[in-house]
Amino acid sequence: MQLIPGIVDRASALTEVRRDLHAHPEIGFQEHRTAARVAELLTQWGIDVHRNIGGTGVVGVIRGASPGRSVGLRADMDALPMDEATGLPHASRYKGAFHGCGHDGHTAMLLGAAQHLASTRAFAGTVYAIFQPAEEGLGGAAAMIAADLFTRFPCDEIYALHNWPNAPIGRVSLCRGAALAASDQFDIAITGRGAHGAQPQHAVDPVMVAVALAQALQTIISRNVDPLASAAISITQIHAGSAYNVIPETAHLGGTIRTFEDPVRAMVFERIEALATSIAAGFSASVKTEITPGFPVLRNSDVQAEAAMMIAREVVGAARAEYDTLPKTGSEDFAEMLKIVPGAFLFLGQGAGPALHNPQYDFNDEVLPIGASLLARIAERRLG
């Protein structure tokens, strides 16, 4: 690997920062301590700091040795609303908040890159270090954009990376085009007529409607989506009833939709609505369907993806940097930024260990100087 020596020399300091953030996690739009720590460090390094962008977002402006184009580097700062079970010395001190996705590591890596870029300024143009709140389903990217992120800090291109457990340490991967799925959620409220469990003939049973609908929704994938396309519908919630001998009045279904193409996305929305309405009517029940659009498809831009891969091969070696052949069905709200600014989203392997969003997960500090070097080199090479 050809890591930046100054970043490698500061690896222990990056680890200290990362573990401090891990011990003090904050969920979306509540990252007050995290944002303050980020702003404090950026200020120490002589970086122009802008705070409270889209809530708790922070942007550091690093100007190079001469005028030129601009590159954005983005990291997410928020934790997950879940408990940690690692038992590590730097484990979360707060119940119900845990850096189970590695955003503490992403923040530390961007801080490492920003410190290097500010110390050398060996580029022409401007680097915007964007520290985003509320990536975990709350729309932090959209909030920053709505707060005029790209008007105040106009980026010609933008890059981000995400740690990836159970990939070799330092392996960089990137998917051309559509890399991550659009993520939407649905809620279906079914209203029937309650009755005694011993007299079902007097009921309009919403549980039976929910069971029939749960099965029917799966036919959207098997019978409406082109077999050569990709989509997923997962029912993750079924709620009904509170007693053994009472047929309830209502039932609820909820879940997630993942798609890669806008026409498929629209068709899935329509079919969920149609099946819910018709099946409920067949049981003489009523239904209310709500589909909440979430993150769009994350699409890597061709030019920036190729550039990022070339730079990754320089940093980690050609054997460790490769294109993924298939997109992932996860989602990322960095997609909102890529809809406006061309760029690329990379994955960085962090070795064997528990998966993301697992209570046993922890970011691997060994990859901090790798990710920081990669981000810094992307900015330097693209502004060279």
C-alpha positions as CSV (number, residue, x, y, z in Angstrom):
1,M,0.0,0.0,0.0
2,Q,1.1,3.6,-0.7
3,L,-0.4,5.3,2.2
4,I,0.3,9.0,3.1
5,P,3.2,8.9,5.6
6,G,1.8,11.9,7.6
7,I,-1.5,10.2,8.0
8,V,0.1,6.9,9.0
9,D,2.1,8.8,11.7
10,R,-1.1,10.2,13.1
11,A,-3.0,6.9,13.1
12,S,-3.0,6.6,16.9
13,A,-4.5,10.1,17.2
14,L,-7.2,9.1,14.7
15,T,-7.9,6.0,16.7
16,E,-8.3,8.1,19.9
17,V,-10.8,10.4,18.1
18,R,-12.7,7.5,16.6
19,R,-13.0,5.7,20.0
20,D,-14.1,8.9,21.7
21,L,-16.9,9.3,19.1
22,H,-17.8,5.7,19.5
23,A,-18.2,6.1,23.3
24,H,-20.4,9.1,22.8
25,P,-22.8,8.2,20.0
26,E,-25.6,10.5,18.9
27,I,-28.5,9.5,16.7
28,G,-29.8,11.5,13.7
29,F,-30.0,15.3,14.1
30,Q,-28.8,15.0,17.7
31,E,-25.1,15.0,16.8
32,H,-24.3,18.1,18.9
33,R,-21.3,16.8,20.7
34,T,-20.0,15.1,17.6
35,A,-20.4,18.2,15.5
36,A,-18.7,20.3,18.1
37,R,-15.7,17.9,18.3
38,V,-15.4,17.9,14.5
39,A,-15.6,21.7,14.3
40,E,-13.0,22.0,17.2
41,L,-10.5,19.8,15.4
42,L,-11.0,21.5,12.0
43,T,-10.5,24.9,13.6
44,Q,-7.3,23.7,15.3
45,W,-6.0,22.7,11.8
46,G,-6.7,26.2,10.3
47,I,-9.7,25.1,8.4
48,D,-12.6,27.5,7.8
49,V,-15.6,25.9,9.6
50,H,-19.3,26.3,8.9
51,R,-21.8,24.7,11.4
52,N,-25.5,24.0,11.7
53,I,-26.1,23.1,8.0
54,G,-29.2,21.0,7.7
55,G,-29.4,20.7,11.4
56,T,-26.1,19.5,12.9
57,G,-24.1,19.3,9.7
58,V,-20.6,20.7,9.5
59,V,-18.5,21.8,6.5
60,G,-14.8,22.5,6.5
61,V,-13.4,24.6,3.6
62,I,-9.8,23.8,2.7
63,R,-8.4,26.1,0.0
64,G,-5.4,24.9,-2.0
65,A,-2.3,26.6,-3.1
66,S,-4.0,28.2,-6.1
67,P,-7.5,28.6,-7.4
68,G,-9.2,25.8,-9.3
69,R,-12.1,23.4,-9.2
70,S,-13.7,22.0,-6.1
71,V,-14.1,18.5,-4.7
72,G,-16.5,17.4,-1.9
73,L,-15.6,14.6,0.6
74,R,-18.5,13.4,2.7
75,A,-18.7,11.4,5.9
76,D,-21.8,10.6,8.0
77,M,-21.8,11.2,11.8
78,D,-24.9,9.7,13.3
79,A,-25.3,6.5,15.3
80,L,-28.0,3.9,15.3
81,P,-30.9,3.8,17.9
82,M,-29.9,0.5,19.3
83,D,-27.8,-0.9,22.2
84,E,-24.2,-2.1,22.0
85,A,-23.1,-5.5,23.2
86,T,-19.4,-5.5,22.6
87,G,-18.2,-4.9,26.1
88,L,-15.2,-3.0,24.8
89,P,-13.5,-0.3,26.9
90,H,-14.7,2.4,24.4
91,A,-18.3,1.0,24.2
92,S,-21.2,3.4,24.0
93,R,-21.9,5.1,27.3
94,Y,-25.5,5.8,26.3
95,K,-28.4,3.4,26.3
96,G,-30.2,3.3,22.9
97,A,-27.4,4.8,20.9
98,F,-24.6,2.8,19.2
99,H,-22.2,3.4,16.4
100,G,-23.2,0.0,14.8
101,C,-22.6,1.1,11.2
102,G,-19.1,2.6,11.5
103,H,-20.0,6.3,11.1
104,D,-17.6,7.1,13.9
105,G,-14.9,5.6,11.6
106,H,-16.1,7.5,8.6
107,T,-15.9,10.7,10.5
108,A,-12.4,10.0,11.8
109,M,-11.2,9.1,8.3
110,L,-12.4,12.3,6.8
111,L,-10.9,14.2,9.7
112,G,-7.6,12.5,9.0
113,A,-7.8,13.5,5.3
114,A,-8.8,17.1,6.2
115,Q,-5.8,17.5,8.5
116,H,-3.4,16.3,5.8
117,L,-5.0,18.5,3.1
118,A,-4.9,21.5,5.4
119,S,-1.2,20.9,6.3
120,T,0.0,20.6,2.7
121,R,-2.6,22.4,0.5
122,A,-0.8,20.7,-2.4
123,F,-3.7,21.1,-4.8
124,A,-5.3,23.8,-6.9
125,G,-8.9,24.6,-5.9
126,T,-11.0,23.9,-2.9
127,V,-11.9,20.8,-0.9
128,Y,-15.2,20.8,1.1
129,A,-15.1,18.3,4.0
130,I,-18.8,17.6,4.5
131,F,-19.8,16.0,7.8
132,Q,-23.4,14.9,7.4
133,P,-26.0,14.2,10.1
134,A,-28.8,11.7,10.1
135,E,-27.9,9.2,7.4
136,E,-29.7,6.3,9.1
137,G,-33.1,6.8,7.5
138,L,-33.8,10.4,8.6
139,G,-32.7,12.3,5.5
140,G,-29.7,14.2,6.6
141,A,-28.3,14.6,3.1
142,A,-31.6,16.0,1.9
143,A,-31.6,18.4,4.9
144,M,-28.2,19.7,4.1
145,I,-29.1,20.1,0.4
146,A,-32.2,22.0,1.4
147,A,-30.0,24.3,3.5
148,D,-28.2,25.3,0.3
149,L,-25.2,23.0,0.8
150,F,-24.2,23.0,-2.9
151,T,-25.0,26.7,-3.3
152,R,-22.8,27.8,-0.5
153,F,-20.2,25.1,-1.2
154,P,-20.4,24.3,-4.9
155,C,-18.7,21.0,-5.6
156,D,-17.7,20.0,-9.1
157,E,-17.6,16.3,-7.9
158,I,-18.1,14.5,-4.6
159,Y,-16.9,11.3,-3.0
160,A,-17.7,9.1,0.0
161,L,-16.8,5.7,1.3
162,H,-18.3,3.1,3.7
163,N,-16.6,0.4,5.7
164,W,-17.5,-3.2,4.7
165,P,-17.1,-6.0,7.2
166,N,-15.9,-9.4,6.1
167,A,-14.1,-8.0,3.1
168,P,-10.2,-8.1,3.2
169,I,-8.6,-5.2,5.1
170,G,-7.9,-2.4,2.7
171,R,-9.9,-3.9,-0.2
172,V,-11.6,-1.1,-2.1
173,S,-14.7,-1.9,-4.3
174,L,-17.0,0.1,-6.4
175,C,-20.0,-0.6,-8.6
176,R,-20.5,1.2,-11.9
177,G,-23.8,2.9,-12.4
178,A,-26.6,1.9,-10.0
179,A,-24.7,0.7,-6.9
180,L,-27.3,0.8,-4.1
181,A,-31.0,0.4,-4.2
182,A,-33.8,2.9,-3.7
183,S,-35.3,2.4,-0.2
184,D,-39.0,3.0,0.5
185,Q,-41.3,1.9,3.2
186,F,-45.0,0.9,3.3
187,D,-47.7,0.8,6.0
188,I,-51.0,-0.9,5.5
189,A,-53.8,-0.3,8.1
190,I,-56.6,-2.9,7.9
191,T,-59.9,-2.3,9.6
192,G,-62.4,-5.1,10.0
193,R,-65.0,-5.9,12.6
194,G,-64.0,-7.4,15.9
195,A,-65.8,-10.3,17.6
196,H,-65.5,-13.1,20.1
197,G,-62.9,-15.7,19.1
198,A,-65.5,-18.4,19.5
199,Q,-67.9,-16.7,17.1
200,P,-65.8,-15.8,14.0
201,Q,-68.9,-15.6,11.9
202,H,-69.7,-12.3,13.4
203,A,-66.3,-10.8,12.5
204,V,-64.6,-9.3,9.5
205,D,-61.3,-10.7,10.5
206,P,-58.4,-8.3,9.8
207,V,-55.9,-11.0,10.6
208,M,-57.0,-13.1,7.7
209,V,-56.8,-10.0,5.4
210,A,-53.2,-9.4,6.7
211,V,-52.3,-13.1,6.0
212,A,-53.7,-13.1,2.5
213,L,-52.2,-9.8,1.7
214,A,-48.7,-10.8,3.1
215,Q,-48.7,-13.7,0.7
216,A,-50.1,-11.7,-2.3
217,L,-47.4,-9.0,-1.9
218,Q,-44.7,-11.5,-2.7
219,T,-46.2,-12.2,-6.1
220,I,-45.2,-8.7,-7.1
221,I,-41.6,-9.9,-7.3
222,S,-42.4,-13.2,-8.8
223,R,-45.0,-12.2,-11.3
224,N,-44.7,-8.4,-12.0
225,V,-41.0,-7.6,-11.9
226,D,-39.0,-8.7,-14.9
227,P,-36.9,-11.7,-13.9
228,L,-33.8,-9.9,-15.3
229,A,-34.5,-6.9,-13.1
230,S,-34.1,-6.7,-9.3
231,A,-36.4,-5.8,-6.5
232,A,-37.3,-6.8,-3.0
233,I,-40.3,-6.5,-0.8
234,S,-39.9,-7.5,2.8
235,I,-42.8,-7.4,5.3
236,T,-41.0,-6.6,8.6
237,Q,-44.0,-5.9,10.8
238,I,-47.4,-7.5,11.5
239,H,-49.4,-6.3,14.4
240,A,-52.8,-7.4,15.4
241,G,-54.7,-8.4,18.5
242,S,-54.1,-8.5,22.2
243,A,-56.0,-11.5,23.6
244,Y,-56.4,-15.2,22.8
245,N,-60.2,-15.1,22.6
246,V,-60.8,-11.8,20.8
247,I,-60.8,-11.3,17.0
248,P,-59.3,-7.8,16.7
249,E,-60.8,-4.8,14.9
250,T,-57.6,-3.8,13.2
251,A,-54.3,-5.2,11.8
252,H,-51.2,-3.5,10.5
253,L,-48.5,-4.6,7.9
254,G,-45.3,-2.7,7.4
255,G,-42.1,-3.2,5.5
256,T,-39.5,-2.1,3.0
257,I,-39.2,-1.9,-0.8
258,R,-35.9,-2.0,-2.6
259,T,-35.6,-1.3,-6.3
260,F,-33.0,-0.1,-8.9
261,E,-35.1,1.4,-11.6
262,D,-37.7,4.2,-11.4
263,P,-40.3,2.3,-13.6
264,V,-40.0,-0.8,-11.4
265,R,-40.3,1.4,-8.3
266,A,-43.5,3.0,-9.6
267,M,-45.0,-0.3,-10.6
268,V,-44.3,-1.8,-7.2
269,F,-46.0,1.1,-5.5
270,E,-49.1,0.7,-7.7
271,R,-49.3,-3.0,-7.2
272,I,-49.1,-2.8,-3.4
273,E,-51.9,-0.3,-3.4
274,A,-54.0,-2.3,-5.8
275,L,-53.6,-5.6,-4.0
276,A,-54.3,-4.1,-0.6
277,T,-57.5,-2.4,-1.8
278,S,-58.8,-5.5,-3.7
279,I,-58.0,-8.1,-1.1
280,A,-59.5,-6.0,1.7
281,A,-62.6,-5.5,-0.4
282,G,-62.9,-9.2,-0.9
283,F,-63.1,-9.7,2.8
284,S,-65.5,-6.8,3.3
285,A,-62.8,-4.9,5.2
286,S,-61.4,-1.4,4.6
287,V,-57.7,-0.5,4.1
288,K,-55.5,2.5,4.1
289,T,-52.1,2.2,2.4
290,E,-49.3,4.6,2.9
291,I,-46.0,4.4,0.9
292,T,-43.3,6.7,2.2
293,P,-40.5,7.4,-0.4
294,G,-37.1,7.1,1.1
295,F,-33.6,7.3,-0.5
296,P,-33.3,7.2,-4.3
297,V,-31.0,4.8,-6.2
298,L,-27.4,5.6,-5.6
299,R,-25.7,5.9,-9.0
300,N,-22.0,6.3,-9.4
301,S,-21.0,8.6,-12.3
302,D,-18.8,7.0,-14.9
303,V,-16.0,9.5,-15.0
304,Q,-15.7,9.9,-11.2
305,A,-16.0,6.1,-10.6
306,E,-13.2,5.4,-13.0
307,A,-11.1,8.1,-11.5
308,A,-11.7,6.9,-7.9
309,M,-10.8,3.4,-8.9
310,M,-7.5,4.5,-10.5
311,I,-6.6,6.4,-7.3
312,A,-7.6,3.5,-5.1
313,R,-5.3,1.2,-7.1
314,E,-2.5,3.8,-6.4
315,V,-3.2,3.8,-2.7
316,V,-4.0,0.2,-1.8
317,G,-2.5,-1.6,-4.8
318,A,-4.2,-3.0,-8.0
319,A,-4.8,-6.4,-6.4
320,R,-7.0,-4.8,-3.6
321,A,-9.1,-2.4,-5.8
322,E,-11.7,-3.9,-8.0
323,Y,-15.1,-3.2,-9.5
324,D,-18.1,-5.1,-8.0
325,T,-20.1,-6.8,-10.7
326,L,-23.4,-6.5,-8.9
327,P,-25.1,-3.7,-6.9
328,K,-26.1,-4.1,-3.3
329,T,-29.7,-3.9,-2.1
330,G,-28.7,-1.7,0.9
331,S,-29.4,2.0,0.6
332,E,-27.5,5.2,1.3
333,D,-28.7,8.8,1.4
334,F,-25.4,9.9,-0.2
335,A,-27.6,9.1,-3.3
336,E,-29.3,12.4,-2.7
337,M,-26.0,14.3,-3.2
338,L,-25.1,12.2,-6.3
339,K,-28.4,13.2,-7.9
340,I,-27.0,16.8,-8.0
341,V,-23.2,16.4,-8.1
342,P,-21.3,13.7,-10.1
343,G,-19.3,11.5,-7.9
344,A,-18.6,8.0,-6.5
345,F,-19.3,5.9,-3.5
346,L,-16.7,3.3,-2.5
347,F,-16.6,0.4,0.0
348,L,-13.5,-0.2,2.1
349,G,-12.9,-3.7,3.5
350,Q,-12.2,-3.9,7.3
351,G,-11.7,-7.6,7.8
352,A,-13.6,-10.4,9.5
353,G,-16.1,-9.5,12.1
354,P,-19.8,-8.9,12.9
355,A,-21.9,-7.3,10.2
356,L,-23.2,-3.8,10.2
357,H,-26.1,-3.0,12.5
358,N,-25.1,-6.0,14.7
359,P,-24.8,-5.2,18.4
360,Q,-21.4,-6.9,18.4
361,Y,-20.0,-4.7,15.6
362,D,-17.1,-2.4,16.0
363,F,-15.2,-0.3,13.4
364,N,-11.6,-1.7,12.7
365,D,-9.2,1.1,13.6
366,E,-6.6,-0.6,11.4
367,V,-8.3,0.9,8.3
368,L,-8.4,4.5,9.5
369,P,-5.1,5.5,7.8
370,I,-6.2,3.6,4.7
371,G,-9.5,5.4,4.3
372,A,-8.0,8.8,5.2
373,S,-5.2,8.4,2.7
374,L,-7.7,7.3,0.0
375,L,-9.9,10.3,0.6
376,A,-7.0,12.7,0.7
377,R,-5.5,11.3,-2.5
378,I,-8.8,11.5,-4.3
379,A,-9.0,15.2,-3.5
380,E,-5.3,15.8,-4.4
381,R,-5.4,13.9,-7.7
382,R,-8.8,15.3,-8.9
383,L,-7.5,18.9,-8.1
384,G,-4.0,18.2,-9.3
